[in-house]
């Protein structure tokens, strides 16, 4: 499933869309791509 993870780094908020099985995997994938980021939200994408 496609999942949008909203991340925060250095005063900027941005979205990372990943393919993952569940929200926890999506969170780990987004943090692997952006190791210094903080996760703001995790939401499924249906389009």
Secondary structure, DSSP 8 states (H G I E B T S, - for coil): -EEEEEEEETTEEEEEEEE-SSHHHHHHHHHHHSTT-EEEEEEE---
